[in-house]
Amino acid sequence: MAGFGPQMDTALRPAAPSDASAIAEVLVESRRAFLPFLPFAHPPHEVRRWVAEHLIAFGRVTVTEQDGKVVAVLATSEDEAQSWIDQLYVLPGYERRGLGSQLLEHAHAILPRPIRLYTFQANAGARQFYERFGYQVIKLTDGQLNEEKCPDVLYEIAAERTDA
């Protein structure tokens, strides 16, 4: 991006156990900055432990590193019927630089379709972001099944048609 300050060295890579604290910071600070309506279901120290013991251990986490700092996180999974984007967060101060788009495109490259994800109904920015990439609303919920008890929305990008 010429004219927008010094060039940043950006790389996608698999998360390592040593990234746990940085990943937790991205998750906690992103929720704090971009989801002010959302109650914290767990304090930051529990998020750090969950990231280290569960999220990274599962092995489907990709980070975006910029000049040696983890600034965005993608976690994915698959089940018998579809793939899932479980987490996609960008550290405050690094948004609107294409990092989320880069991670989502990476997910599209590695995951079989259909791909599903949940976001909160009140998260207008995330909803616009996913819809721009072709995600469609599958259902709206009252939030009683998520830890935060906030209404959410299930999105899906369908399998690509082969008969076109």
C-alpha positions in Angstrom: 0.0 0.0 0.0 2.1 2.9 -1.3 1.6 6.1 0.5 0.2 4.5 3.7 3.3 4.5 5.9 6.2 1.9 6.1 5.7 -1.4 4.4 4.8 -4.1 6.9 6.1 -7.6 6.7 3.0 -9.9 6.9 2.9 -13.7 7.0 0.3 -16.4 7.6 1.5 -19.4 9.5 0.3 -22.2 11.7 0.0 -21.2 15.3 2.6 -22.6 17.7 2.2 -23.2 21.5 4.4 -20.2 22.1 1.7 -18.0 20.4 -1.0 -18.8 23.1 -0.6 -15.5 25.0 -0.6 -13.4 21.8 -3.6 -15.2 20.4 -5.5 -14.7 23.7 -4.7 -11.0 23.5 -6.1 -10.8 20.0 -9.3 -12.6 21.1 -9.8 -10.5 24.3 -8.9 -7.1 22.9 -10.9 -7.6 19.7 -14.0 -8.5 21.8 -13.4 -5.6 24.1 -13.0 -3.1 21.2 -15.4 -4.3 18.6 -18.1 -6.1 20.6 -18.8 -3.7 23.5 -22.4 -5.1 23.8 -21.0 -8.6 24.5 -20.6 -9.7 28.1 -17.3 -11.6 28.8 -18.2 -15.2 29.5 -14.6 -15.8 30.8 -12.0 -13.6 32.3 -8.8 -13.0 30.3 -6.7 -15.6 32.3 -9.3 -18.3 31.5 -9.2 -17.3 27.8 -5.4 -17.6 27.8 -5.6 -21.1 29.4 -8.3 -22.2 26.9 -6.2 -21.0 24.0 -3.1 -22.9 25.2 -4.8 -26.1 26.3 -7.6 -26.4 23.7 -7.6 -24.1 20.8 -3.9 -24.5 19.7 -3.8 -28.1 20.8 -6.6 -28.9 18.3 -4.1 -27.8 15.6 -6.3 -25.9 13.2 -5.2 -22.3 14.1 -3.6 -19.9 11.7 -2.1 -16.6 12.7 -1.2 -13.5 10.8 2.1 -12.1 12.0 3.1 -8.6 11.1 6.6 -7.5 11.9 7.0 -10.3 14.4 3.7 -9.7 16.2 0.5 -11.9 16.0 -2.2 -9.5 14.8 -5.0 -11.8 13.6 -6.3 -15.3 14.3 -8.2 -17.9 12.4 -9.4 -21.2 13.9 -11.2 -23.8 11.8 -12.7 -27.2 12.1 -14.7 -29.8 10.1 -17.4 -32.3 10.9 -19.2 -34.8 8.7 -21.5 -32.3 7.1 -19.5 -29.1 6.8 -16.5 -27.0 7.7 -16.5 -24.3 10.3 -14.8 -21.0 11.0 -14.7 -21.1 14.7 -12.7 -17.9 15.4 -11.7 -15.0 13.1 -10.4 -11.9 15.0 -8.1 -9.0 14.2 -6.3 -7.1 16.8 -7.6 -3.5 17.3 -5.4 -1.1 15.4 -4.8 -3.6 12.6 -8.4 -3.7 11.2 -9.3 -2.5 7.7 -5.9 -3.6 6.3 -7.1 -6.7 4.5 -5.9 -9.1 7.3 -9.4 -10.6 7.9 -10.0 -10.9 4.2 -6.6 -12.7 3.8 -7.5 -15.2 6.6 -11.0 -15.8 5.2 -9.6 -16.5 1.8 -7.1 -18.8 3.4 -10.0 -20.7 5.1 -11.8 -20.9 1.7 -8.6 -22.4 0.2 -8.1 -25.1 2.8 -11.7 -26.0 3.9 -14.2 -28.1 1.9 -17.5 -26.4 1.4 -20.1 -25.8 2.7 -18.4 -23.6 5.3 -20.4 -22.3 8.3 -19.8 -19.8 11.1 -21.6 -18.0 13.8 -21.4 -14.3 14.6 -23.5 -12.1 16.9 -26.6 -10.4 15.4 -25.5 -7.0 16.8 -22.0 -7.3 15.1 -22.9 -5.4 12.0 -19.3 -5.1 10.9 -18.7 -8.8 10.9 -22.1 -9.5 9.2 -21.3 -7.1 6.4 -17.8 -8.6 6.1 -19.1 -12.2 5.7 -21.9 -11.2 3.4 -19.5 -9.4 1.1 -17.7 -12.8 0.7 -21.0 -14.5 -0.2 -22.1 -16.0 3.1 -25.9 -16.4 3.5 -27.9 -16.3 6.7 -29.1 -19.8 7.6 -30.8 -19.0 10.8 -31.1 -16.4 13.6 -31.1 -17.6 17.2 -32.0 -16.0 20.5 -28.5 -16.8 21.8 -29.5 -19.2 24.5 -27.1 -21.8 23.2 -24.0 -19.6 23.3 -22.1 -18.7 26.5 -22.8 -15.0 26.2 -26.5 -15.5 25.8 -26.6 -12.9 23.0 -28.6 -13.4 19.8 -26.5 -14.8 17.0 -26.7 -15.6 13.4 -25.6 -18.8 11.6 -24.0 -18.1 8.2 -23.0 -20.5 5.4 -21.2 -20.3 2.1 -22.5 -23.1 0.1 -20.6 -25.7 -1.9 -19.5 -24.4 -5.3 -21.8 -25.5 -8.1 -20.2 -27.9 -10.6 -23.0 -27.7 -13.2 -22.5 -24.1 -14.2 
